[in-house]
Amino acid sequence: STIQNVAITVDEDTISEANETIILGLNTPSNTTIDAPSAHTYTINDNDGLPDISFDLAADDTDEQSGPALIVVELTNESSTPVTVTYSVTDGTALAAQPDYTLAGDTITFAAGETSYTLSAGITNDAISEGAETFGLAFTAKSANADYAAGNQTHTHTINDDEPVPEFKFDVLLSN
């Protein structure tokens, strides 16, 4: 036969990556010659799409005395290159300047292969009875190799106060 097939098995993955190529070349023939073309390029087209960025929860809470608030940002699938996302932090009833919490807007970089990143917001355990307070986070920019997920583009975090509600009483004095 003058035709010989070469089987190529492509392994499926969930990594967002550029298309990849394999170059098959013919060389060192025995009892024959090689005509042009002597090489063939085979392209594996990526079918995974860009990873989507989201907060794992739209809202959650931390008790004031429990320490830092852990806020998770996720990618739906791995990327073969680093993914960045910038976020902002805004006061609600919790005030960063007081400070009820400490967390500033910044940029998160997911290394190639990472799908989860945890932000740690410091929570101040003060002695003020102030009720539950909130602050919020929102994505403001992303790298071109990722998309925003359909949901959870913002996150509201509630700090549950641990001081009792103050009691007020009147002492009644009887007089004639």
C-alpha positions in Angstrom: 0.0 0.0 0.0 1.2 3.5 -0.7 -0.9 5.1 2.1 -0.4 4.6 5.8 -2.7 6.2 8.4 -1.3 7.7 11.6 -3.7 7.7 14.6 -3.5 10.7 16.9 -5.4 10.6 20.2 -6.3 14.0 21.7 -6.8 14.0 25.4 -9.8 16.1 26.6 -9.1 18.6 29.4 -10.9 21.6 30.9 -8.0 24.1 30.6 -8.6 27.3 28.7 -5.6 27.4 26.4 -4.6 28.5 22.9 -4.9 26.1 20.0 -2.0 23.6 19.9 -0.3 22.1 16.9 1.6 18.9 16.2 4.0 18.7 13.2 4.4 15.2 11.8 7.4 14.8 9.6 8.6 12.0 7.3 12.3 11.3 7.4 14.9 8.5 6.9 13.0 6.4 4.3 14.0 2.8 3.5 13.9 1.7 -0.1 12.0 4.7 -1.3 12.1 8.5 -1.5 10.0 11.2 0.2 8.1 13.5 -2.0 6.9 17.0 -0.9 5.2 17.8 1.3 7.2 15.8 3.9 5.5 17.4 6.9 1.9 17.8 8.1 0.7 20.2 10.7 -2.2 19.0 12.8 -4.1 21.6 14.9 -5.9 20.8 18.1 -8.6 23.4 18.6 -9.3 24.4 22.2 -13.0 23.7 23.1 -13.0 24.9 26.7 -13.7 28.6 26.4 -12.5 31.3 28.7 -12.9 30.8 32.5 -15.7 32.9 34.1 -14.9 35.0 37.2 -17.2 35.2 40.2 -17.4 35.5 44.0 -18.4 32.1 45.3 -21.3 33.7 47.3 -23.2 36.9 46.6 -23.4 37.5 50.4 -22.1 36.1 53.6 -21.3 37.1 57.2 -18.7 36.9 59.9 -19.2 37.3 63.7 -17.2 40.3 64.9 -15.2 38.3 67.4 -14.4 35.5 64.9 -11.6 37.2 63.2 -11.0 37.8 59.5 -13.8 37.5 56.9 -12.7 35.1 54.2 -14.2 36.0 50.8 -13.6 33.5 47.9 -13.2 34.5 44.2 -13.4 31.6 41.7 -12.8 30.7 38.1 -15.1 28.1 36.4 -12.1 26.3 34.8 -8.3 26.5 34.7 -6.4 28.8 32.3 -3.0 28.0 30.9 -2.0 31.6 31.4 -2.4 33.9 34.5 -5.8 35.6 34.9 -6.2 38.9 36.7 -9.3 40.6 38.1 -9.4 44.0 39.9 -12.0 44.6 42.6 -13.1 47.6 44.6 -14.3 47.8 48.2 -17.1 50.1 49.3 -18.4 51.0 52.8 -22.0 50.2 53.6 -22.8 50.7 57.2 -19.4 49.3 58.1 -16.7 51.9 57.7 -13.1 51.2 56.8 -11.9 54.5 58.3 -13.4 53.6 61.8 -12.0 50.8 61.3 -14.8 48.2 61.3 -12.9 46.3 58.7 -9.6 46.4 56.7 -9.6 45.5 53.1 -8.6 47.8 50.2 -9.4 47.3 46.5 -6.7 45.5 44.6 -5.8 43.1 41.8 -6.0 39.3 42.2 -3.8 37.2 40.0 -4.7 33.6 39.4 -1.6 31.7 38.4 -1.9 29.3 35.5 -4.0 26.3 36.7 -5.4 28.1 39.8 -9.2 28.3 40.1 -9.7 29.8 43.6 -8.4 32.8 45.5 -9.3 33.8 49.1 -9.4 37.4 50.2 -8.9 38.0 53.9 -10.7 41.1 55.4 -9.6 42.1 58.9 -12.6 42.5 61.2 -12.3 44.9 64.2 -13.8 43.5 67.4 -14.7 46.8 69.1 -16.7 47.4 72.2 -19.4 49.5 70.5 -22.9 48.2 70.3 -23.8 49.1 66.7 -25.8 46.2 65.2 -24.9 44.3 62.0 -22.8 46.3 59.5 -22.0 45.7 55.9 -19.3 46.4 53.3 -19.3 45.4 49.6 -16.9 44.3 46.9 -17.3 44.5 43.1 -15.2 43.5 40.1 -14.0 46.5 38.1 -11.6 45.1 35.5 -10.4 41.7 34.2 -7.7 40.4 31.8 -8.8 39.5 28.3 -8.3 35.8 28.9 -11.4 35.5 31.2 -15.1 36.5 31.3 -17.4 37.6 34.1 -19.8 34.8 35.2 -23.5 35.5 34.8 -23.9 35.9 38.6 -22.1 36.9 41.7 -20.2 39.9 40.3 -20.7 41.7 43.6 -20.4 40.5 47.2 -21.9 42.0 50.3 -20.3 41.0 53.6 -22.1 41.5 56.9 -20.3 41.9 60.2 -22.4 40.6 63.1 -22.0 42.7 66.2 -21.3 40.9 69.4 -22.1 43.6 71.9 -25.5 43.5 73.7 -28.0 46.2 72.8 -27.8 48.8 75.6 -30.7 48.9 78.0 -32.2 52.2 79.1 -34.4 52.4 82.2 -36.0 55.1 84.2 -35.9 55.2 87.9 -39.2 56.4 89.1 -39.1 58.4 92.3 -42.3 58.9 94.1 -43.0 62.3 95.4 -46.0 64.0 97.1 
